[in-house]
Amino acid sequence: MKKITDNTEYLETEVKFLITDAGGLREKLISLGAVSGGNFFETNIRFDNKNKSLFKNKSLLRLRKDAKTTLTFKSRPPVKDNRFKIMRELEVEVGDFSIAGHILESLGFIKEQIYEKWRETFITGDTVFCIDKMPYGDFLEIEGQKEEIIKCSSLLGLDWEKRILLNYLELFDILKTSLGLPFSDVTFENFKNIRIDFSRYLNKVKAGRM
């Protein structure tokens, strides 16, 4: 993902929307001049230490494999903005997914959770759009400058009051608690016999309810 530099910090600024017509949205993005960077399957592994201090501090250490392998660390920014999801993001491409995982484990980190998705990325200017097919629903992420995110949301006909500022693992935790799901890995295999209408949970997660 592209990053926005604010002083010496690398900040990721984004919002999510639940979507019901990924194909129609894709056509709208193309009509706005956005160019697809391809559609890839992602395997993500969340790591933490034995004290789970990263999770407790709302930080994320993630190893991701799609067309490449990336190691990412996310943490809370110095200043919070309730209109957007903003995280400090440090990311580097690594050569081998398996070896990188072994290095992290050798350093004392533990594989806590796996999550999967299909992601098609579109770019126009400095704004990045991701159509994400999660095991429990379809979403659009918009990342970029704050003013452009608001503008693009309007151009796409999205309701700003229904934007989501939680990450995908936080959304899953709501489902897990509500449905009593017996697993922690967000994989398509785990959800293959479970029908989810995420719109039933939108009132719990949308930023506009706050």
C-alpha positions in Angstrom: 0.0 0.0 0.0 1.1 3.6 -0.6 2.0 5.6 2.4 1.6 9.3 3.2 4.5 10.9 5.0 3.7 13.3 7.8 7.0 14.7 9.2 9.0 11.6 10.0 6.0 9.4 10.4 4.6 7.0 7.8 0.8 7.3 8.1 -1.9 5.2 6.5 -5.2 7.1 6.3 -8.2 5.1 5.1 -11.9 4.2 5.5 -13.9 1.1 4.6 -17.4 0.6 3.3 -19.4 -2.6 3.1 -20.4 -3.2 -0.5 -23.0 -5.4 -2.1 -22.1 -5.0 -5.8 -18.4 -5.4 -6.3 -18.8 -5.7 -10.1 -20.8 -2.4 -10.3 -18.3 -0.7 -8.1 -15.4 -1.9 -10.2 -17.1 -0.3 -13.2 -17.5 3.0 -11.4 -13.9 3.1 -10.4 -12.8 2.5 -14.0 -15.1 5.2 -15.1 -13.4 7.6 -12.7 -10.0 6.8 -14.3 -8.8 4.3 -11.7 -6.4 1.7 -13.0 -6.4 -1.9 -11.7 -3.2 -3.3 -10.3 -4.5 -6.8 -10.4 -6.6 -9.1 -8.3 -4.6 -11.3 -5.9 -5.3 -13.8 -3.1 -3.7 -12.9 0.2 -2.5 -15.0 3.1 -1.8 -12.9 6.2 -0.3 -14.1 9.5 -0.6 -11.9 12.6 2.3 -12.3 15.1 2.5 -11.3 18.7 4.8 -12.0 21.7 4.0 -14.3 24.5 2.5 -11.4 26.5 0.3 -10.3 23.6 1.5 -6.8 24.2 1.1 -5.8 20.5 -2.6 -6.7 20.6 -3.0 -4.9 23.9 -1.4 -1.8 22.5 -3.5 -2.0 19.3 -0.4 -2.7 17.2 -0.1 -5.2 14.4 2.9 -7.3 13.2 1.9 -8.9 10.0 3.5 -11.1 7.4 1.6 -11.1 4.1 1.9 -13.2 0.9 0.2 -12.2 -2.4 2.2 -11.4 -5.5 5.0 -10.6 -3.2 5.8 -11.0 0.5 5.7 -8.0 2.9 6.4 -7.6 6.5 4.3 -4.8 8.1 4.2 -3.2 11.6 1.3 -0.9 12.4 0.8 1.2 15.5 -1.4 4.0 16.7 -0.5 7.5 15.4 0.4 10.4 17.7 -3.0 12.2 17.0 -6.3 10.5 16.5 -8.9 11.6 14.0 -12.3 10.0 14.5 -13.3 10.7 10.9 -10.7 8.3 9.5 -8.8 5.1 10.4 -5.2 6.3 10.7 -2.2 4.1 11.6 1.5 4.5 11.6 2.7 1.9 9.1 6.2 0.6 8.5 6.4 -1.9 5.7 9.2 -3.8 3.8 9.2 -6.4 1.1 11.0 -9.6 2.0 12.2 -12.4 -0.2 10.6 -15.6 1.2 7.3 -15.9 3.1 8.3 -19.1 5.0 11.8 -18.0 6.0 10.5 -14.7 7.2 8.0 -16.5 9.4 10.7 -18.7 10.8 12.8 -15.6 11.6 10.0 -14.0 13.5 9.4 -17.2 15.5 13.1 -17.4 16.2 12.9 -13.9 17.6 10.2 -15.1 20.0 7.1 -14.0 18.1 4.1 -16.4 17.9 1.7 -17.0 15.1 -1.6 -15.8 16.6 -4.0 -15.6 13.6 -4.3 -16.3 9.9 -6.6 -14.2 7.7 -7.3 -14.4 4.0 -8.9 -12.3 1.3 -9.0 -11.6 -2.4 -8.0 -8.0 -3.1 -8.1 -6.0 -6.3 -6.3 -2.7 -6.1 -7.1 0.4 -8.2 -5.1 3.6 -8.3 -5.9 7.1 -9.4 -3.5 9.9 -8.6 -2.4 9.4 -4.9 -5.6 7.6 -4.0 -5.8 3.8 -3.6 -9.0 1.7 -3.8 -9.1 -1.9 -2.7 -12.1 -4.2 -3.4 -11.7 -6.8 -0.7 -13.5 -10.1 -0.7 -13.3 -11.4 2.8 -14.7 -14.8 4.0 -17.5 -12.9 5.7 -18.3 -10.2 3.1 -17.2 -7.7 0.5 -15.7 -4.3 1.3 -14.1 -1.3 -0.3 -11.1 0.4 1.3 -10.1 4.0 0.2 -6.7 5.2 1.2 -5.2 8.6 0.5 -5.4 12.2 1.6 -8.4 13.0 3.8 -10.1 15.4 1.4 -9.7 13.0 -1.6 -11.2 10.1 0.5 -14.3 12.2 1.2 -14.5 13.4 -2.4 -14.1 9.9 -3.9 -16.7 8.4 -1.5 -19.2 10.9 -2.7 -18.4 10.3 -6.4 -18.9 6.5 -5.8 -22.3 7.1 -4.2 -21.2 5.8 -0.8 -22.8 6.9 2.4 -20.1 8.7 4.5 -22.1 8.0 7.7 -21.8 4.2 7.0 -18.0 4.2 6.7 -16.1 1.7 8.9 -12.9 2.5 10.8 -12.2 -0.9 12.3 -9.8 -3.4 10.7 -10.8 -6.7 9.3 -9.8 -8.6 12.4 -11.8 -6.3 14.6 -14.8 -6.9 12.4 -14.3 -10.7 12.7 -14.1 -10.4 16.5 -17.6 -8.9 16.4 -18.9 -11.8 14.3 -17.1 -14.4 16.5 -18.7 -13.0 19.6 -22.1 -12.5 18.1 -22.3 -16.0 16.5 -20.2 -17.9 18.9 -17.7 -19.0 16.2 -15.4 -21.7 17.4 -12.3 -20.6 15.3 -9.9 -17.7 15.2 -8.5 -18.0 11.7 -10.4 -15.9 9.1 -10.1 -18.4 6.2 -12.5 -19.2 3.4 -12.3 -22.8 4.5 -13.6 -21.9 8.0 -16.5 -19.9 6.5 -17.4 -22.3 3.8 -20.6 -23.6 5.5 -21.5 -20.3 7.2 -23.7 -17.7 5.5 -23.0 -14.2 6.7 -25.1 -11.1 5.9 -22.7 -8.5 7.3 -25.3 -5.7 6.8 -26.9 -7.1 9.9 -23.9 -5.9 11.9 -23.3 -2.6 10.2 -25.0 -0.5 12.9 -22.4 -1.9 15.4 -19.3 -1.0 13.3 -20.1 2.1 11.2 -18.3 5.3 12.2 -21.5 7.3 11.8 -23.1 5.7 14.9 -20.5 7.4 17.1 
